[in-house]
Amino acid sequence: MKVVLSRLRRAFHCYAAQRAKVCLLIPAICLLSACEGKEPLYQEQGYVFGTLVDVSIYGETEPRSRQAASEVMQEFQRLHNMLHAWQPSELSELNAAFARGESKAISAELVAMLQDAAQLSQQSQGMFNPAIGGLVQLWGFHADEFKPVQPDEKQIRQWVAANPQMSDITIVQGRAQSANKSVQLDLGGYAKGYALDRAAELLRKQGIHSALINIGGNVLSIGRHGKRPWRVGIQHPRKSGALAALDLHDGEAIGTSGDYQRYFMLGNVRYCHLIDPRSGYPMQGVQAVTVLTRGARAGVLSDAASKPLFISGARGWRAAAGQMNLPEAMLVDGQGNIHLTTALQKRLEFTDKYIRPQVEQ
């Protein structure tokens, strides 16, 4: 978007429906409770990482909630500035060094991120591959607005043949270098999850016991919403509103990768930002993948771990979920058929009672 939304500070106010529709997951319990105006729910919104973010804090005074939410928003902006793939940032400067075949000193924080992303890439057998930023750019997704483009097939083949991988990067004494000049990092499939974990850490340090953090559909919960869990809805990939809802418990995160937010149409073909590194083309045949995660890295996993399932498609998603240690996962295929694991079926409540998903062990 060219217009950046200014941050909105609100307490006891109904979550705006027209803004909620841009999110991949809708914090449904926030919608209901905020509209009631009876409970101490504070919400602050912003626009960062190219999407709408929302921090909801329950059970605290407004000044305390405002201070805590403001600190989180400042952290989001810091990470956005650090990890931007196509505007001046620490990451874009590193990409320029890689292209020149040079090494570059990077921050200890970025070192840790790249090492973690490399481990996730290896675990996914390359299906999660932040090194293919050059392909993402070739398809026009390094922009605030997406215009239909059809890259030259020869260029796509060249990128695939170059085979940029996270394993091409070496880091020695804080200096990063790539043996492959085609490595161009795009941490768009990692940064939101990392930001969720950072937000949870900051809020807990401030003594916040109940909060819900939503970054464009990657949602992490802290504590409970009063006497009940936080409840979130999973956006339907082809209709307005939720496909299903579930209770999100303390320390859990849920994330959806879909073909319906960052995409363009050429003729009758939908091209989304999720690119298969094996072919060099945007993945088709999948509308959305949702994963439920927990633990110290719940945010990162809710973001990064959904990508291998999406890229693996309807035939390979279940094996990919096993590789990523994701017992709770769901895929909506190109025809709108729903496939999900037994563990996630136990947690979901579909909005359409006539839905008959295909359940896989």
C-alpha positions as CSV (number, residue, x, y, z in Angstrom):
1,M,0.0,0.0,0.0
2,K,1.3,3.5,-0.8
3,V,-0.6,5.0,2.1
4,V,0.7,3.9,5.4
5,L,-1.9,3.7,8.1
6,S,-1.1,5.7,11.2
7,R,-1.3,3.9,14.5
8,L,-4.6,3.9,16.2
9,R,-4.9,3.8,19.9
10,R,-8.2,2.6,21.1
11,A,-9.7,1.2,24.3
12,F,-13.2,-0.3,24.6
13,H,-13.8,0.1,20.9
14,C,-15.2,-2.2,18.3
15,Y,-12.6,-3.7,15.9
16,A,-13.3,-2.2,12.5
17,A,-14.6,-4.8,10.1
18,Q,-13.2,-3.2,7.0
19,R,-9.7,-3.4,8.5
20,A,-10.2,-7.0,9.7
21,K,-10.8,-8.3,6.2
22,V,-7.2,-7.7,5.2
23,C,-6.0,-10.1,7.9
24,L,-5.5,-13.8,7.3
25,L,-6.9,-14.7,10.6
26,I,-9.5,-12.7,12.5
27,P,-9.3,-12.5,16.3
28,A,-13.0,-13.1,16.7
29,I,-13.2,-12.9,20.5
30,C,-11.7,-9.4,20.3
31,L,-14.4,-8.4,17.9
32,L,-17.2,-9.5,20.3
33,S,-15.7,-8.4,23.5
34,A,-14.5,-5.0,22.3
35,C,-18.0,-4.2,21.0
36,E,-19.6,-5.0,24.3
37,G,-17.7,-2.1,26.0
38,K,-17.9,-3.9,29.4
39,E,-14.4,-5.4,29.7
40,P,-11.0,-3.8,30.0
41,L,-9.8,-4.5,26.5
42,Y,-7.3,-2.2,24.9
43,Q,-6.3,-2.4,21.2
44,E,-3.7,-0.6,19.1
45,Q,-3.3,-1.0,15.4
46,G,-0.5,-0.1,13.0
47,Y,0.7,-0.8,9.5
48,V,4.1,-2.5,9.3
49,F,5.7,-5.5,7.5
50,G,3.4,-4.6,4.6
51,T,0.3,-5.5,6.6
52,L,-2.1,-4.6,9.4
53,V,-0.9,-5.4,12.9
54,D,-3.0,-5.4,16.0
55,V,-2.1,-5.7,19.7
56,S,-5.0,-6.4,22.1
57,I,-4.3,-6.3,25.9
58,Y,-6.9,-7.5,28.4
59,G,-7.3,-6.7,32.1
60,E,-4.9,-3.8,32.4
61,T,-5.4,-0.1,32.9
62,E,-5.5,2.0,29.7
63,P,-2.2,3.9,30.5
64,R,-0.4,0.6,31.3
65,S,-1.8,-1.0,28.1
66,R,-0.9,2.0,26.0
67,Q,2.7,2.0,27.2
68,A,3.1,-1.8,26.6
69,A,1.5,-1.7,23.1
70,S,3.6,1.3,22.2
71,E,6.8,-0.5,23.0
72,V,5.6,-3.5,20.9
73,M,4.8,-1.2,17.9
74,Q,8.2,0.5,18.2
75,E,9.8,-3.0,18.1
76,F,7.8,-3.9,15.0
77,Q,9.0,-0.8,13.2
78,R,12.6,-1.4,14.2
79,L,12.4,-4.9,12.7
80,H,10.6,-3.7,9.6
81,N,13.4,-1.2,9.0
82,M,16.1,-3.8,9.7
83,L,14.7,-6.6,7.4
84,H,13.1,-4.7,4.5
85,A,14.0,-6.7,1.3
86,W,13.9,-3.9,-1.3
87,Q,14.3,-0.6,0.6
88,P,17.5,0.5,2.4
89,S,18.0,-1.8,5.4
90,E,20.6,-4.0,7.0
91,L,19.2,-6.9,5.0
92,S,19.2,-5.1,1.6
93,E,22.8,-4.0,2.3
94,L,23.8,-7.6,2.9
95,N,22.1,-8.6,-0.4
96,A,24.1,-6.0,-2.2
97,A,27.3,-7.4,-0.7
98,F,26.3,-11.0,-1.7
99,A,25.7,-9.8,-5.3
100,R,29.2,-8.3,-5.4
101,G,30.8,-11.4,-4.0
102,E,31.8,-9.6,-0.8
103,S,31.5,-10.3,2.9
104,K,29.7,-7.9,5.2
105,A,29.6,-7.4,9.0
106,I,26.1,-7.9,10.3
107,S,24.4,-7.5,13.7
108,A,24.4,-10.4,16.2
109,E,20.6,-10.4,15.9
110,L,20.7,-10.9,12.2
111,V,23.3,-13.6,12.5
112,A,20.9,-15.5,14.8
113,M,18.0,-15.1,12.4
114,L,19.9,-16.3,9.4
115,Q,21.2,-19.3,11.3
116,D,17.7,-20.2,12.5
117,A,16.3,-19.7,9.0
118,A,19.0,-21.9,7.6
119,Q,18.1,-24.7,10.0
120,L,14.4,-24.4,9.1
121,S,15.4,-24.5,5.4
122,Q,17.4,-27.6,5.9
123,Q,14.6,-29.2,7.9
124,S,12.1,-28.5,5.1
125,Q,14.6,-29.9,2.5
126,G,14.7,-26.4,0.8
127,M,10.9,-25.9,0.6
128,F,11.3,-22.9,3.0
129,N,14.0,-20.9,1.2
130,P,14.6,-17.3,2.1
131,A,17.5,-17.2,-0.4
132,I,15.2,-16.9,-3.4
133,G,14.5,-13.2,-3.0
134,G,15.7,-12.6,-6.6
135,L,12.9,-14.8,-7.9
136,V,10.4,-13.0,-5.6
137,Q,11.6,-9.7,-7.1
138,L,11.4,-11.1,-10.7
139,W,7.8,-11.9,-10.2
140,G,7.1,-8.3,-9.1
141,F,6.5,-8.9,-5.4
142,H,9.1,-6.6,-4.2
143,A,6.7,-3.7,-4.4
144,D,3.9,-2.1,-2.4
145,E,1.4,-2.8,-5.2
146,F,1.5,-5.9,-7.4
147,K,1.1,-5.5,-11.1
148,P,0.6,-8.4,-13.5
149,V,4.0,-9.5,-14.9
150,Q,5.1,-12.4,-16.9
151,P,8.9,-12.8,-16.4
152,D,11.0,-14.1,-19.2
153,E,11.1,-17.9,-19.0
154,K,14.9,-17.8,-19.6
155,Q,15.4,-15.6,-16.6
156,I,13.4,-18.0,-14.4
157,R,15.4,-21.0,-15.6
158,Q,18.6,-19.1,-14.8
159,W,17.5,-18.4,-11.3
160,V,16.5,-22.1,-10.8
161,A,19.8,-23.3,-12.3
162,A,21.7,-20.9,-9.9
163,N,19.9,-22.7,-7.1
164,P,20.4,-20.1,-4.3
165,Q,20.3,-21.8,-0.9
166,M,20.6,-20.7,2.7
167,S,23.5,-23.2,3.0
168,D,25.5,-21.0,0.5
169,I,25.8,-18.4,3.3
170,T,28.8,-18.6,5.7
171,I,29.1,-16.4,8.8
172,V,32.5,-16.1,10.4
173,Q,33.1,-13.7,13.4
174,G,30.0,-11.7,12.5
175,R,30.7,-11.4,8.8
176,A,28.4,-13.0,6.3
177,Q,29.3,-14.1,2.8
178,S,27.7,-16.2,0.1
179,A,29.5,-18.6,-2.2
180,N,26.6,-18.1,-4.6
181,K,26.1,-14.5,-5.9
182,S,22.5,-15.4,-6.7
183,V,21.6,-15.6,-3.0
184,Q,19.2,-12.7,-2.3
185,L,17.5,-12.9,1.1
186,D,13.8,-12.2,1.6
187,L,12.8,-12.9,5.1
188,G,9.1,-12.1,4.5
189,G,8.2,-15.6,5.5
190,Y,10.1,-15.4,8.8
191,A,10.0,-11.8,10.0
192,K,6.4,-11.7,11.1
193,G,6.8,-14.8,13.2
194,Y,10.0,-13.5,14.7
195,A,8.2,-10.2,15.5
196,L,5.5,-12.2,17.3
197,D,8.0,-13.9,19.6
198,R,9.7,-10.6,20.3
199,A,6.3,-8.9,21.1
200,A,5.4,-11.8,23.5
201,E,8.8,-11.4,25.2
202,L,8.4,-7.7,25.7
203,L,4.8,-7.9,27.0
204,R,5.7,-10.7,29.5
205,K,8.7,-8.6,30.7
206,Q,6.3,-5.8,31.4
207,G,4.0,-8.1,33.4
208,I,1.2,-8.3,30.9
209,H,-0.6,-11.5,31.5
210,S,-3.3,-11.5,28.8
211,A,-2.7,-10.3,25.2
212,L,-3.3,-11.3,21.6
213,I,-0.9,-10.2,18.9
214,N,-1.9,-10.3,15.3
215,I,0.5,-9.5,12.4
216,G,-1.4,-9.9,9.2
217,G,-2.9,-13.2,10.2
218,N,-0.1,-14.6,12.2
219,V,-1.5,-14.6,15.7
220,L,0.0,-15.4,19.1
221,S,-1.7,-15.5,22.5
222,I,-0.6,-14.7,26.0
223,G,-2.8,-15.9,28.8
224,R,-6.5,-15.9,28.6
225,H,-9.2,-13.5,27.7
226,G,-10.6,-13.2,31.2
227,K,-12.2,-16.5,32.1
228,R,-12.0,-18.0,28.6
229,P,-9.3,-18.5,26.0
230,W,-8.7,-16.1,23.2
231,R,-10.7,-17.2,20.2
232,V,-9.6,-16.7,16.6
233,G,-11.1,-17.3,13.2
234,I,-9.3,-18.7,10.2
235,Q,-10.0,-16.6,7.1
236,H,-11.8,-18.3,4.3
237,P,-9.5,-18.1,1.2
238,R,-12.3,-17.4,-1.2
239,K,-15.1,-15.8,0.8
240,S,-15.4,-13.0,3.3
241,G,-15.4,-14.1,6.9
242,A,-14.1,-17.1,8.7
243,L,-13.7,-20.7,7.5
244,A,-13.3,-22.0,11.0
245,A,-12.6,-20.9,14.6
246,L,-10.7,-22.3,17.5
247,D,-9.6,-21.3,21.0
248,L,-6.0,-20.2,21.3
249,H,-4.3,-21.1,24.5
250,D,-1.4,-19.4,26.4
251,G,1.8,-19.5,24.3
252,E,0.2,-20.9,21.1
253,A,0.4,-19.3,17.7
254,I,-1.5,-19.8,14.5
255,G,-0.5,-18.8,11.0
256,T,-1.9,-19.0,7.6
257,S,-0.1,-18.9,4.2
258,G,-2.6,-18.1,1.4
259,D,-2.8,-17.2,-2.2
260,Y,-5.4,-14.5,-1.6
261,Q,-3.6,-11.5,-0.1
262,R,-0.4,-11.0,-2.1
263,Y,-1.2,-12.0,-5.7
264,F,-2.1,-10.8,-9.2
265,M,-4.2,-12.3,-12.0
266,L,-3.1,-12.8,-15.6
267,G,-6.0,-14.0,-17.6
268,N,-7.7,-16.6,-15.4
269,V,-4.5,-17.6,-13.6
270,R,-3.7,-16.5,-10.1
271,Y,-0.1,-15.9,-9.3
272,C,0.7,-15.6,-5.6
273,H,3.9,-14.5,-3.8
274,L,4.7,-18.1,-2.6
275,I,7.2,-19.3,-5.2
276,D,8.2,-22.9,-5.6
277,P,12.1,-22.8,-5.6
278,R,12.2,-26.0,-7.7
279,S,10.3,-24.5,-10.7
280,G,10.7,-20.8,-10.1
281,Y,7.0,-20.3,-10.5
282,P,4.4,-19.2,-8.0
283,M,2.8,-22.2,-6.4
284,Q,-0.7,-23.1,-7.7
285,G,-3.2,-25.8,-6.7
286,V,-3.3,-24.6,-3.0
287,Q,-5.5,-21.8,-1.6
288,A,-4.3,-21.8,2.0
289,V,-2.3,-23.7,4.7
290,T,-2.8,-23.1,8.4
291,V,-0.6,-24.4,11.2
292,L,-0.9,-24.3,14.9
293,T,2.3,-24.0,16.9
294,R,3.5,-23.6,20.5
295,G,6.6,-23.2,22.6
296,A,9.4,-20.7,22.8
297,R,9.5,-20.2,19.0
298,A,5.8,-20.5,18.4
299,G,5.7,-17.2,16.4
300,V,8.6,-18.1,14.1
301,L,7.2,-21.6,13.4
302,S,3.7,-20.2,12.7
303,D,5.2,-18.1,9.9
304,A,8.0,-20.1,8.4
305,A,6.8,-23.7,8.9
306,S,3.6,-23.2,6.9
307,K,5.5,-22.4,3.7
308,P,6.9,-25.9,3.1
309,L,3.4,-27.4,3.4
310,F,2.0,-24.9,0.9
311,I,4.9,-25.5,-1.6
312,S,4.5,-29.3,-1.2
313,G,0.9,-29.1,-2.4
314,A,-2.1,-31.3,-1.8
315,R,-0.1,-34.5,-2.4
316,G,3.0,-33.7,-0.3
317,W,1.7,-31.4,2.5
318,R,1.2,-34.2,5.1
319,A,4.8,-35.5,4.7
320,A,6.1,-31.9,4.9
321,A,4.1,-31.4,8.1
322,G,5.8,-34.4,9.5
323,Q,9.2,-33.0,8.5
324,M,8.4,-29.7,10.3
325,N,7.0,-31.5,13.4
326,L,3.6,-30.0,12.9
327,P,0.9,-32.3,14.2
328,E,-1.8,-29.6,13.8
329,A,-2.1,-28.4,10.2
330,M,-4.7,-27.8,7.5
331,L,-4.6,-27.3,3.7
332,V,-7.3,-26.0,1.4
333,D,-6.5,-27.2,-2.1
334,G,-7.2,-25.5,-5.4
335,Q,-10.7,-26.8,-5.6
336,G,-11.5,-25.7,-2.1
337,N,-11.3,-29.2,-0.6
338,I,-10.2,-29.2,3.0
339,H,-7.5,-31.5,4.3
340,L,-6.4,-31.5,7.9
341,T,-4.7,-33.6,10.6
342,T,-6.6,-35.4,13.3
343,A,-5.0,-33.3,15.9
344,L,-6.2,-30.0,14.4
345,Q,-9.7,-31.4,13.7
346,K,-10.2,-31.8,17.4
347,R,-9.6,-28.1,17.9
348,L,-11.5,-26.6,15.0
349,E,-15.1,-25.5,14.7
350,F,-16.1,-24.9,11.1
351,T,-18.5,-22.1,10.4
352,D,-20.4,-24.3,7.8
353,K,-21.6,-27.4,9.6
354,Y,-21.9,-29.2,6.2
355,I,-18.2,-29.0,5.6
356,R,-16.7,-32.5,5.4
357,P,-13.0,-32.2,5.6
358,Q,-10.6,-35.0,4.6
359,V,-8.8,-36.0,7.8
360,E,-5.4,-37.5,7.7
361,Q,-3.5,-39.1,10.5
